[in-house]
Amino acid sequence: MPETPAPYAGAADPERKAVIERIVAAYEAMMHSVASAHAPEFLEVGVTMSQAKVLYLVQAAPGLRMSDLSARLGVSLSTVSGVVDRLVDQGLLNRRDDPADRRHVVLRLTDAGATQLELFRELNEGQIRALLSRIDATDLAVIGQALDVLAAAASRQAATPSASPATEGEPA
């Protein structure tokens, strides 16, 4: 198994910071272009961005407590309750008392909620395939290598949940 490099510790490197800023700006510009080009498809989805965030978080952590969801989103419990109420009314989420502590409410995705997220995934996949079809083979290889590196970094970060970009020498 190949060695995984340690997180980069050169936070004071201004050239590195400039490259990261350029990459982030390019990513944001690309996502803006993609979203603009595919806005009609996303409007057909039927949930707001706030609702989509809740669905993704609950999918990632089935049985997530409302209080934890509120903390992860950085919003009040009453704000989360309103979003969750609408998702429950649409049949995309189930809300139940926590069997371990009845003072808490836990959330689970319904089959319809999972179908909704699958629709998002299919739309995203279609967008990426359309973009990649416009790129020559040499550049596709570069993109593939870059995404392999990025995926490995994401895996390392996921394996150490307490680590954040700020603790690894990168701007938050």
C-alpha positions as CSV (number, residue, x, y, z in Angstrom):
1,M,0.0,0.0,0.0
2,P,1.4,3.4,-0.9
3,E,2.4,5.8,1.8
4,T,0.1,8.7,2.5
5,P,1.8,12.0,2.8
6,A,1.4,14.0,6.0
7,P,-0.6,17.2,5.9
8,Y,1.4,20.1,4.5
9,A,2.7,22.2,7.4
10,G,4.1,25.2,5.5
11,A,1.2,27.6,6.4
12,A,3.5,30.6,6.0
13,D,4.3,29.9,2.3
14,P,2.7,32.8,0.4
15,E,3.2,31.1,-3.0
16,R,1.3,28.0,-1.7
17,K,-1.5,30.3,-0.4
18,A,-1.7,32.1,-3.7
19,V,-2.1,28.8,-5.6
20,I,-4.8,27.6,-3.2
21,E,-6.7,30.9,-3.7
22,R,-6.4,30.5,-7.5
23,I,-7.7,26.9,-7.3
24,V,-10.6,27.9,-5.0
25,A,-11.5,30.8,-7.3
26,A,-11.4,28.6,-10.4
27,Y,-13.6,26.0,-8.7
28,E,-16.1,28.7,-7.7
29,A,-16.2,30.1,-11.2
30,M,-16.6,26.6,-12.7
31,M,-19.5,25.8,-10.3
32,H,-21.2,29.1,-11.1
33,S,-21.0,28.3,-14.8
34,V,-22.3,24.8,-14.3
35,A,-25.2,26.0,-12.1
36,S,-26.1,28.7,-14.5
37,A,-26.2,26.3,-17.4
38,H,-28.3,23.8,-15.6
39,A,-30.5,26.0,-13.5
40,P,-33.8,24.8,-15.2
41,E,-32.9,21.1,-14.3
42,F,-32.3,22.0,-10.7
43,L,-35.5,24.0,-10.5
44,E,-37.4,20.8,-11.3
45,V,-35.9,19.0,-8.3
46,G,-38.5,20.5,-5.9
47,V,-36.4,21.2,-2.8
48,T,-34.5,24.3,-1.7
49,M,-30.8,24.4,-1.0
50,S,-31.5,24.4,2.7
51,Q,-33.6,21.4,2.4
52,A,-31.0,19.6,0.2
53,K,-28.4,20.3,2.9
54,V,-30.6,18.7,5.5
55,L,-31.2,15.7,3.3
56,Y,-27.5,15.2,2.7
57,L,-26.6,15.5,6.3
58,V,-29.3,13.0,7.4
59,Q,-28.2,10.6,4.6
60,A,-24.6,10.8,5.9
61,A,-25.7,10.2,9.5
62,P,-29.0,8.2,9.7
63,G,-30.6,8.8,13.1
64,L,-29.1,12.2,13.4
65,R,-30.6,14.2,16.3
66,M,-32.3,17.5,15.5
67,S,-29.9,19.2,18.0
68,D,-26.9,17.8,16.2
69,L,-28.3,18.9,12.8
70,S,-28.8,22.4,14.1
71,A,-25.2,22.5,15.4
72,R,-23.8,21.1,12.1
73,L,-25.7,23.7,10.1
74,G,-24.9,26.5,12.5
75,V,-28.5,27.6,12.8
76,S,-31.1,27.7,15.6
77,L,-33.2,24.6,16.5
78,S,-36.3,26.6,15.5
79,T,-34.8,27.3,12.0
80,V,-34.0,23.6,11.6
81,S,-37.4,22.6,12.8
82,G,-39.1,24.6,10.1
83,V,-37.0,23.0,7.3
84,V,-37.5,19.5,8.8
85,D,-41.2,20.1,9.1
86,R,-41.4,20.8,5.3
87,L,-39.3,17.8,4.5
88,V,-41.5,15.6,6.7
89,D,-44.6,17.0,5.0
90,Q,-43.1,16.2,1.6
91,G,-42.4,12.7,2.7
92,L,-38.7,13.0,2.4
93,L,-37.8,12.6,6.1
94,N,-39.1,10.7,9.1
95,R,-38.9,12.2,12.5
96,R,-39.0,10.0,15.6
97,D,-38.3,10.1,19.3
98,D,-34.8,8.9,20.1
99,P,-35.2,5.5,21.7
100,A,-32.1,6.1,23.9
101,D,-33.5,9.5,25.1
102,R,-37.1,10.5,24.5
103,R,-36.2,14.2,25.0
104,H,-34.5,14.1,21.6
105,V,-35.8,13.7,18.1
106,V,-33.9,11.7,15.4
107,L,-34.2,11.9,11.7
108,R,-34.0,9.3,8.9
109,L,-34.3,9.6,5.2
110,T,-37.4,8.0,3.7
111,D,-37.3,6.1,0.4
112,A,-38.6,9.2,-1.3
113,G,-35.8,11.3,0.3
114,A,-33.2,8.8,-1.0
115,T,-34.8,9.0,-4.4
116,Q,-34.5,12.8,-4.3
117,L,-30.8,12.7,-3.4
118,E,-30.3,10.1,-6.2
119,L,-31.8,12.6,-8.6
120,F,-29.3,15.3,-7.4
121,R,-26.5,12.8,-7.9
122,E,-27.7,12.0,-11.4
123,L,-27.9,15.6,-12.3
124,N,-24.4,16.3,-11.0
125,E,-23.0,13.3,-12.8
126,G,-24.6,14.4,-16.0
127,Q,-23.1,17.9,-15.6
128,I,-19.6,16.4,-14.9
129,R,-19.9,14.1,-17.9
130,A,-20.9,16.9,-20.2
131,L,-17.9,19.0,-19.0
132,L,-15.5,16.2,-19.3
133,S,-16.7,15.4,-22.9
134,R,-15.4,18.8,-23.9
135,I,-11.8,18.1,-22.8
136,D,-9.0,16.4,-24.7
137,A,-7.4,13.1,-23.6
138,T,-4.2,14.7,-22.3
139,D,-6.1,17.2,-20.1
140,L,-8.5,14.4,-19.0
141,A,-5.5,12.4,-17.7
142,V,-4.3,15.5,-15.7
143,I,-7.8,16.0,-14.2
144,G,-8.0,12.3,-13.3
145,Q,-4.6,12.5,-11.5
146,A,-5.6,15.7,-9.7
147,L,-8.9,14.2,-8.5
148,D,-7.1,11.1,-7.3
149,V,-4.8,13.4,-5.2
150,L,-7.8,15.4,-3.9
151,A,-9.8,12.3,-3.1
152,A,-6.9,10.9,-1.1
153,A,-6.6,14.1,0.8
154,A,-10.4,14.0,1.5
155,S,-10.1,10.4,2.8
156,R,-7.2,11.4,5.1
157,Q,-9.3,14.3,6.4
158,A,-12.3,12.1,6.9
159,A,-10.2,9.6,8.8
160,T,-9.2,12.4,11.3
161,P,-12.5,14.3,11.9
162,S,-11.0,16.6,14.5
163,A,-8.5,17.8,11.9
164,S,-9.5,20.9,10.0
165,P,-7.7,23.0,7.3
166,A,-6.8,25.5,10.1
167,T,-5.2,22.8,12.2
168,E,-3.3,21.5,9.2
169,G,-1.7,24.8,8.4
170,E,-4.2,26.0,5.8
171,P,-6.6,28.9,5.9
172,A,-10.0,28.0,7.2
